[in-house]
């Protein structure tokens, strides 16, 4: 596994750049990851998606399915892709500090 320094801390990441320990995540890490996924600044809508994904992951141990994400955040898929140009699975989950999703989001 590779290591990366974000927000003054060193983290272990996989080959796709996803954090390996979601418990080490905080908002500063999210802000540091954001530009790597085409997000220049985190808006309230970005935080709505990121916080929903994190809370879902903490409760269920997996990222939510895209339909559930759209329904619960009241954002359509087009809006999610506007917020996270690399997509909900890659961009949003990476910024949220989740391990790489498998078949979700």
C-alpha atoms as one frame of an Amber mdcrd trajectory, in Angstrom:
protein
   0.000   0.000   0.000   1.083   3.531  -0.714   1.181   6.439   1.690  -0.076
   9.983   1.126   0.178  13.148   3.192  -3.008  15.205   3.489  -3.827  18.009
   5.861  -0.529  17.461   7.675  -1.187  13.775   8.354   0.069  10.623   6.634
  -2.459   8.044   5.444  -2.309   4.612   3.876  -4.126   4.480   0.524  -4.834
   1.738  -2.000  -3.709   1.728  -5.643  -6.676   3.958  -6.565  -6.007   6.515
  -3.820  -8.759   5.498  -1.384  -8.087   5.742   2.350  -7.641   2.361   3.975
  -8.761   3.447   7.434 -11.971   5.538   7.280 -11.698   6.227  11.025  -8.782
   8.601  10.345 -10.919  10.828   8.103 -11.964  14.356   9.047 -13.208  17.425
   7.158  -9.669  18.674   6.547  -8.832  15.401   4.819 -11.978  15.779   2.694
 -10.951  19.292   1.681  -7.466  18.025   0.791  -8.861  15.156  -1.316 -11.431
  17.346  -3.104  -9.106  18.934  -5.721  -7.779  15.491  -6.680 -11.343  14.641
  -7.767 -12.081  17.863  -9.653 -13.771  19.629  -6.735 -12.173  23.025  -6.171
 -14.220  23.999  -3.112 -16.641  22.067  -0.940 -20.134  23.623  -1.036 -23.073
  22.789   1.221 -24.314  20.356  -1.453 -20.924  18.603  -1.472 -21.054  18.224
   2.305 -24.638  16.923   2.141 -23.528  14.099  -0.153 -20.270  13.375   1.687
 -21.903  13.322   5.110 -24.742  11.096   3.896 -22.282   8.637   2.347 -20.131
   8.585   5.502 -23.067   8.126   7.848 -24.485   5.348   5.678 -21.098   3.633
   5.577 -20.668   3.884   9.346 -24.110   2.346   9.887 -24.099  -0.362   7.213
 -20.416  -0.960   6.406 -20.864  -0.183   2.702 -21.514   2.807   0.473 -25.164
   3.455  -0.421 -26.598   2.525  -3.793 -26.887   5.507  -6.135 -30.705   5.512
  -6.065 -30.704   5.730  -2.299 -28.093   8.501  -2.380 -30.164  10.542  -4.826
 -33.408   9.968  -2.930 -32.020  10.768   0.515 -30.068  13.869  -0.576 -32.897
  15.040  -2.875 -30.385  15.462  -5.715 -30.700  13.855  -9.110 -27.852  11.921
 -10.700 -26.986  14.829 -12.983 -26.460  17.059  -9.949 -24.296  14.432  -8.232
 -22.031  14.332 -11.311 -21.913  18.147 -11.420 -20.690  18.109  -7.814 -18.320
  15.152  -8.255 -17.039  15.059 -11.862 -15.265  11.733 -11.291 -18.572  10.248
 -10.110 -20.184   9.248  -6.840 -18.227   5.995  -6.428 -14.804   7.406  -7.154
 -15.070  11.084  -6.241 -17.654  11.316  -3.502 -16.590   8.139  -1.712 -12.904
   9.071  -1.905 -13.581  12.550  -0.497 -15.754  10.949   2.204 -12.784   8.812
   3.254 -14.361   5.455   2.433 -12.470   2.452   1.110 -13.048   1.827  -2.603
 -16.693   0.766  -3.013 -17.528  -2.531  -4.661 -20.741  -2.420  -6.652 -22.321
   0.420  -4.697 -22.819   4.107  -5.468
